[in-house]
Amino acid sequence: MKRISCVVLTAVGLVAAGASLAGAQTGDTMVVDSGRSGFTLGVGLGLGHLGCADDDCDPVNEAAGINFHAGAMVSPRLAVIADVWGMAHRDDRVTLSQTIVTGALRFWPVRRLWISGGVGVARASFRYDADFVDLEDRTDSVLGYMGAVGFEALASTTFALDVALRAGTGAYDEDTRIRNVAVTVGANWY
């Protein structure tokens, strides 16, 4: 848990520092001459936690995740994307996972800093692998949403490497909510 907290705090610090540097640029901080146009495609890997708010589950589980997005640049500062994000936690023979699929917008308020948010569906699963018994259960697809903020640490006119903080959730019934939170490193093409 301490390791995850250190990673999250470091990433938030990097994003904040990057935003400060981006805002400190003289002249054209709000003019984005990024070259972003046409289609956009990206992939990211992350660490964080998969948790839930229910009496029958652990509130925080360390997890790893992967995310993909594809879409189109509406302008050099705005993209419409489909975003797929999955996270999983494995403990001995138990695997918990959640996948969130959204239609989202990604906006660059300044040159290298972006914010993103979307609404779609979420689905969780549970798997227990034993020597003689394998059990698996999946939820129905429910309302899901995600939000993210990222900083492009390395950027050219057609490619960027970014660090992002992502959060998302699915509403499975009145009392249960499963959350994904992760710090990711991603590659993006424009």
N, C-alpha and C positions, 0 to 999 in steps of 0.2 A: 504494500500500500504506500509506503514512504517513497519507493522508487517511482510509482505512477504520479504521486503528488509532485515530486521533483521534476519529472518530465513535463507535466502540465504547467507548472509555474515557470519553467524555463521557456517553454513555447509561448506562453502568454507574454513573458518579458520580451522575447524576440519580436513578436508581433507588435507590441507597444513601442519598442525601440524603432522598429521599421516604420511604423506610422509616424513617429516623431521625425525621423529623418526624411520621410517622404514629404511631410508638411513643411519642413525647414528648407526645402529646395527653393531657390529664388525663381521668380518669374512665372513659370508655367506649371505650377503644382496642380491646378484644376484643368489644364488643357492636356488631354491625353492623346498624344500622337504615337500610339502604341503599335499601330499596324494591325491590330486585331480586326479581322473581318472574316466573313464566310463561316465555315464550320469550325466548331471547337470540340476537342476530345481531351479527356484527362483520366488519370488513374492515380490513386494514392494509397499508402499503407499507413496504419496508425496503431497506437497503443492507448488504452484508456480503461473505461469500466463499463460494464453492462450491469445495470441494477434495476431494482423494482421497488415499488411502493405497495407492499401487501404484507399481511401478517405471516404468510407461508413461505417467504423467500428471504434470502440474504440481501441486504440493501445494496452492497457493493461487491462486485466480482471483477477482478482484473481480466481484461479481454484484449484481443487483437482484432484488427479489422482491415477491410479493403473497401475502397469506393471507386466507382467509375462514373463518368458523366460524358454526355454527348449532346450537342445542340448546335445552335446557330447564333452568331453575333448579330444583334439587331443594330447596334452602333458600336464604335470602338470602346464604349464604357458599359454596355449592357448585353448580356447573353441570356437566351432562353434555353434551358437545358433539361434533360431527363437525368436524374441522379439516382444511382443504386448504391446503397451502403449496407454492408453486413458486418456484424461483430459476433465473436464467439468466445466463450469461456469454457475451458476444459479443466476438470478437477477429478483426478483418478479416472474413473470410468464414466463420469457424467459430463455431457456437453450441453451447454445452453447457448442459444444463438437468437439473434433478431436481425431481420432484414427490413430496410425501409426503402421504398421506391417512390420518388416524388417527381412532379413537374416543378421546376424551380426557376428563379431568376438569380443571376449573378451580376452585381453592380460594382464598378470601380469608382469610388468617390474621389480618389487621387490615383496617381500613376500606378503604383504597385500594390495598393491595399484594396481588397475586395470584400464584399459581404454577400451572402447568399441565403436564400430561404425558399422552402417549398412545402407543398402539401401533396399527400398521396396515400399510400397504403403501407401497413406494417404487418409483419408476420413473425411469430416467435416459435421456436421449437426446443424440445427437450429430448435427449437421447441418453440411454443407459446401456453400456456395453459390458455384459458379464460373460463368463465362460460358457454358460448354457442358455442364457436368456439375453435377448436384445429387445429393449423397449424403446419406442419412439412415439412422440406425440407432437402435434402441430396445432397451432391456433388457427382460427379463421382469419382471413385478411380483415384488418380494421383500419380506421382512420390513423394516419401517421403523418408526422411533419418533422422537418429538420431545419436547423439554422447553422450558419458557419461564418467565420471571419478568417481571412487569410492574408498573408504577406508574401509577395513574390520576391524571394531572396535573390534569384538570378532570373533575369528576363531579357529576351530579345524580341524582335517584331513578330516571330512566329512560334516561340517556345518560352515556357517559364517553369521554374522549380519553385514550389511554394511550401510554406509551413502554415498549417491551419488548425483552428480549434473548432470542432464540430460537436453539435448536440442534437439529439433527436429522440422521439418517443412514439409509442403506440398506445392507444387507449383500448384495452382489451375488454373491460367491463367497468361497471360503476366504481369499483374499489381498486382495480389493478392498473398500474401504469408501468411499463417497462421503458427504461432510458438507456440510450447509448451516449457516451461522452468520450471523445478521443482527441488526441493531438496527432495530426497526420503530416506526412511529407508527400507531396504530389508532383507529378509531371503533367504539363498541359501544352497542347498544341493548338494554334489558331490558324 
